[in-house]
Amino acid sequence: MANHKSAEKRIRQTKKRTERNRFYKTRIKNLTKAVKEAVEAGDQVAATLALKNVNKSFHSYSTKGILPKNTAARRVSRLAQLVNTLGTVAA
């Protein structure tokens, strides 16, 4: 257990950060999953809406410092490619 005031503060900070990080990690996974499920179902409208949501959220997270800028761009790009495959299959 902590013996110093600063160590006790660090423990409190770590708990807050862990909880915050868990929230964002879960959110990122769920947003990504929504796009992938819509693509698997073949629903282009739902996939496009989910992709818009992902784009907005990921870039917002990169602005806040939760995701690195290039990571957000790469993930959105890959999901966009996935959604675009639906358009070519339907056509």
C-alpha positions in Angstrom: 0.0 0.0 0.0 1.0 3.6 -0.5 3.3 5.2 2.1 3.5 8.7 0.7 0.9 11.3 -0.1 2.0 11.5 -3.7 1.7 7.7 -4.0 -1.9 7.8 -2.7 -2.6 10.5 -5.3 -1.1 8.4 -8.0 -3.4 5.5 -7.1 -6.4 7.8 -7.3 -5.3 9.1 -10.7 -4.6 5.6 -12.0 -8.1 4.5 -11.1 -9.7 7.5 -12.9 -7.6 7.0 -16.0 -8.2 3.2 -16.1 -11.9 3.8 -15.9 -11.8 6.4 -18.6 -9.6 4.3 -20.9 -11.8 1.3 -20.5 -14.8 3.4 -21.5 -13.1 4.7 -24.7 -11.7 1.3 -25.6 -15.1 -0.3 -25.4 -16.7 2.5 -27.3 -14.1 2.1 -30.1 -14.7 -1.6 -30.3 -18.5 -1.2 -30.4 -18.4 1.4 -33.1 -16.1 -0.8 -35.2 -18.3 -3.8 -34.6 -21.4 -1.9 -35.7 -19.9 -1.2 -39.1 -18.6 -4.7 -39.6 -22.0 -6.2 -38.7 -23.8 -3.9 -41.1 -21.4 -4.9 -43.9 -21.9 -8.6 -43.1 -25.6 -8.2 -43.2 -25.3 -6.5 -46.5 -27.1 -3.4 -45.4 -25.4 -0.5 -47.2 -27.5 2.3 -45.6 -26.8 1.0 -42.0 -23.1 0.6 -42.9 -22.8 4.1 -44.2 -24.5 5.6 -41.1 -22.3 3.5 -38.8 -19.2 4.7 -40.8 -20.2 8.3 -40.4 -20.6 7.8 -36.7 -17.1 6.1 -36.5 -15.5 8.9 -38.5 -16.9 11.6 -36.3 -16.1 9.7 -33.0 -12.6 8.6 -34.0 -11.5 12.0 -35.2 -13.0 13.5 -32.0 -10.9 11.0 -30.0 -7.8 11.9 -31.8 -8.4 15.6 -31.1 -8.8 14.7 -27.4 -5.6 12.7 -27.4 -7.3 9.3 -26.9 -6.2 7.9 -30.2 -3.2 9.0 -32.2 -4.2 11.0 -35.4 -2.8 8.4 -37.8 -4.3 5.5 -36.0 -7.8 7.1 -36.2 -7.2 7.9 -39.9 -6.0 4.3 -40.6 -9.0 2.7 -38.9 -11.5 4.9 -40.5 -9.9 4.3 -43.9 -10.0 0.5 -43.5 -13.6 0.6 -42.4 -14.4 2.9 -45.4 -12.8 0.4 -47.7 -14.9 -2.4 -46.2 -18.1 -0.3 -46.7 -17.1 0.5 -50.3 -16.9 -3.3 -51.1 -20.7 -3.3 -50.4 -21.3 -0.8 -53.2 -19.3 -2.8 -55.7 -21.0 -6.0 -54.8 -24.5 -4.4 -55.1 -23.7 -2.9 -58.5 
